């Protein structure tokens, strides 16, 4: 009886919260006009990490302080380049200014019955972005853990989490050992068109981050690239030459995502 009462109270609270949200209709056809102002903010992690998932559950991890890679600056430069090529105006947003105004771009929407809904009190944030900053759309990249499934068998898979850009490697051991290497770029993304209000950030696929799921969905994983002809003699250290290769692949991931995002600003 006690559990029933608790569940009932929780259900009432959830329904009350959702009722305070403005449910948005399905996105209509949209196409930002030439010269539209696009605000961009990125806060992806700058530390570089190598995480190795060995056979039989053994894991090693090392974080490199490679802030000179300046991944956020590179992402902004790519947004500026690609937006300009497509006739849009690039606007670099200030995280400090948004914080002072109490605007959290990642919390503008909630999901209600598999539909996007405007979060409670989000209207004032939308008004500031649209009316004060004169923006037509906002693109927001934030840190986020990237989940990797390893050691899959009939009993299930091991779920690993990767929080920094860099390299993850897997040693699959059955009869013999096979090493796989991937450049990774963990992030969480929001893309909002402000008039009409539309959340256009769509996941490239839903499910575990593994190549099989991506292949079945017919899409590429926006968070990782397979490193071909890449070997490490020692899974605990990476040479400067290898780090340079990883940096190049991570930057390609950034460019791929930027180009995909800009293309998403039009439904045509």
C-alpha positions in Angstrom: 0.0 0.0 0.0 2.8 2.3 0.9 4.6 1.7 -2.5 1.3 2.4 -4.3 0.9 5.8 -2.5 4.5 6.7 -3.4 4.0 5.8 -7.1 0.7 7.7 -7.2 2.3 10.9 -5.8 5.3 10.7 -8.2 2.9 10.3 -11.1 0.9 13.4 -10.0 4.2 15.4 -9.8 5.3 14.3 -13.2 2.0 15.1 -14.8 2.0 18.5 -13.1 5.4 19.3 -14.5 4.5 18.3 -18.0 1.3 20.3 -17.9 3.4 23.4 -17.3 5.2 22.7 -20.6 4.1 24.1 -23.9 3.9 21.1 -26.3 5.2 22.0 -29.7 3.5 20.8 -32.9 5.5 18.5 -35.2 8.2 20.6 -37.0 6.9 22.2 -40.1 8.9 22.9 -43.2 11.5 25.5 -42.4 14.2 27.2 -44.3 16.3 30.0 -42.8 16.7 32.9 -45.1 20.0 34.2 -46.5 21.7 36.3 -43.8 20.0 34.5 -40.9 22.0 35.0 -37.6 23.1 31.7 -36.1 24.4 31.8 -32.5 27.1 29.2 -31.7 28.4 28.1 -28.3 30.8 25.2 -27.7 32.2 23.8 -24.5 33.4 20.3 -25.5 36.2 18.8 -23.3 39.8 19.9 -24.2 41.7 17.2 -22.4 42.7 14.2 -24.6 42.1 10.7 -23.3 43.2 7.3 -24.3 41.1 4.5 -22.9 41.9 0.9 -23.7 39.4 -1.9 -23.2 41.4 -5.1 -22.9 40.4 -8.7 -23.2 38.7 -10.3 -20.2 37.5 -6.9 -18.8 40.9 -5.3 -18.3 40.8 -1.5 -18.7 43.6 1.1 -18.8 43.2 4.8 -19.0 45.5 7.8 -19.5 44.6 11.5 -19.9 46.9 13.9 -21.8 46.8 17.6 -21.2 46.6 18.7 -24.9 44.7 21.9 -24.5 46.9 23.3 -27.3 44.6 21.3 -29.6 42.1 24.1 -29.0 39.2 22.0 -30.2 36.5 24.6 -29.2 38.3 27.3 -31.2 38.6 24.9 -34.1 34.9 24.1 -33.9 34.0 27.8 -33.9 36.3 28.4 -36.9 34.6 25.6 -38.8 31.1 26.9 -37.9 32.1 30.4 -39.1 33.5 29.0 -42.4 30.5 26.7 -43.2 27.8 29.1 -42.1 29.3 31.8 -44.2 29.5 29.5 -47.2 25.8 28.8 -46.8 24.8 32.4 -46.6 24.3 32.6 -42.8 25.8 35.1 -40.3 27.9 33.4 -37.6 27.6 34.8 -34.0 29.9 33.5 -31.3 27.9 33.4 -28.1 29.3 34.1 -24.6 28.8 31.4 -22.0 29.2 34.1 -19.3 26.5 36.3 -20.7 24.1 33.4 -21.0 24.8 32.4 -17.4 24.2 35.9 -16.2 20.8 35.9 -17.9 20.0 32.5 -16.5 19.8 30.9 -19.9 20.6 27.2 -20.1 20.4 26.2 -23.8 20.4 22.5 -23.0 17.2 22.9 -20.9 14.9 24.7 -23.2 13.1 21.5 -24.1 11.7 18.4 -22.4 10.3 15.2 -24.0 6.5 14.6 -23.5 5.0 11.5 -25.0 7.9 11.3 -27.5 7.2 14.9 -28.6 9.4 17.9 -27.9 7.9 20.4 -25.5 9.1 23.8 -24.4 10.3 23.6 -20.8 8.6 25.7 -18.1 9.8 29.3 -18.0 11.8 28.8 -21.3 9.8 31.6 -23.1 11.9 34.3 -21.5 15.1 32.7 -22.7 13.7 32.3 -26.2 12.6 35.9 -26.2 16.1 37.1 -25.2 17.8 35.1 -27.8 15.4 36.1 -30.6 14.5 39.7 -29.6 17.6 41.0 -27.8 20.4 39.1 -29.6 18.4 39.1 -32.9 19.3 35.4 -33.5 17.4 33.1 -35.8 18.8 29.9 -34.5 21.2 28.6 -31.8 23.7 25.7 -31.9 25.0 24.5 -28.6 27.7 21.8 -27.9 28.3 20.7 -24.3 30.4 17.9 -22.7 28.8 14.5 -22.4 29.8 10.9 -21.8 30.1 8.6 -24.8 28.9 5.1 -24.1 30.9 2.2 -25.7 29.7 -1.4 -25.7 32.4 -4.0 -25.4 32.7 -7.7 -24.6 29.3 -8.5 -26.0 28.2 -12.1 -25.7 25.0 -14.1 -25.1 24.9 -12.7 -21.6 24.9 -9.1 -22.7 27.5 -6.4 -23.1 29.8 -4.3 -20.9 28.9 -0.6 -21.0 31.9 1.7 -20.9 31.9 5.5 -20.6 34.3 7.9 -22.4 34.2 11.6 -21.3 37.1 13.2 -23.3 38.0 13.5 -26.9 40.9 11.2 -28.0 41.3 7.5 -28.6 39.7 4.3 -27.4 41.0 1.0 -28.3 39.6 -2.5 -27.9 41.3 -5.9 -27.7 38.9 -8.6 -28.7 40.2 -12.0 -27.6 38.8 -15.3 -28.8 41.2 -17.6 -30.5 43.5 -14.7 -31.2 43.6 -11.0 -30.3 42.2 -8.3 -32.6 42.9 -4.7 -31.8 40.5 -1.9 -33.0 41.2 1.8 -32.7 38.8 4.7 -32.8 39.1 8.5 -32.6 36.2 9.8 -30.5 34.5 13.1 -29.8 32.0 13.0 -26.9 29.4 15.8 -26.8 25.7 16.7 -26.2 24.1 18.9 -28.8 21.1 21.3 -29.0 20.0 23.1 -32.2 17.0 25.4 -31.9 15.3 27.5 -34.6 13.7 30.4 -32.8 10.9 31.3 -35.1 8.9 29.2 -35.3 10.4 27.4 -32.3 11.8 24.1 -33.6 14.2 21.7 -32.0 16.2 20.4 -35.0 18.9 18.4 -33.1 18.3 14.8 -34.2 20.5 11.9 -33.1 22.2 10.1 -36.0 20.9 6.9 -34.6 19.3 5.7 -31.4 20.8 2.9 -29.3 24.3 1.8 -28.3 27.3 3.4 -29.8 28.6 0.5 -31.8 29.4 0.1 -35.5 26.7 -2.6 -36.0 23.9 -0.4 -34.7 25.1 2.4 -36.9 25.3 0.2 -40.0 21.9 -1.2 -39.4 20.5 2.3 -39.1 22.3 3.3 -42.3 24.0 6.2 -40.6 27.5 7.2 -39.4 28.4 7.6 -35.8 28.9 11.3 -35.2 31.1 10.6 -32.2 33.8 8.3 -33.6 36.0 7.4 -36.6 37.7 4.1 -37.2 41.5 4.5 -37.3 42.8 2.3 -40.1 46.3 1.1 -40.3 46.8 2.3 -36.7 48.9 0.3 -34.2 50.2 0.8 -30.7 53.1 -1.3 -29.4 52.3 -0.2 -25.8 48.6 0.4 -25.0 49.7 2.7 -22.1 51.6 5.3 -24.1 51.1 7.2 -27.3 53.9 8.9 -29.3 53.6 12.5 -30.5 53.2 11.2 -34.1 50.3 9.0 -33.1 48.7 11.9 -31.1 49.0 14.0 -34.2 47.1 11.4 -36.2 44.4 11.2 -33.5 44.1 15.0 -33.5 43.6 15.0 -37.2 40.8 12.5 -37.0 39.1 14.3 -34.1 39.1 17.5 -36.2 37.6 15.6 -39.1 34.8 14.5 -36.7 34.3 18.2 -35.8 34.1 19.2 -39.4 31.7 16.4 -40.3 29.4 17.4 -37.4 29.5 21.1 -38.3 28.6 20.4 -41.9 25.8 18.1 -40.9 24.4 20.8 -38.5 24.4 23.6 -41.0 22.6 21.4 -43.5 20.0 20.7 -40.8 19.1 24.3 -40.7 16.9 23.8 -43.7 14.3 21.0 -44.0 14.3 21.3 -47.8 
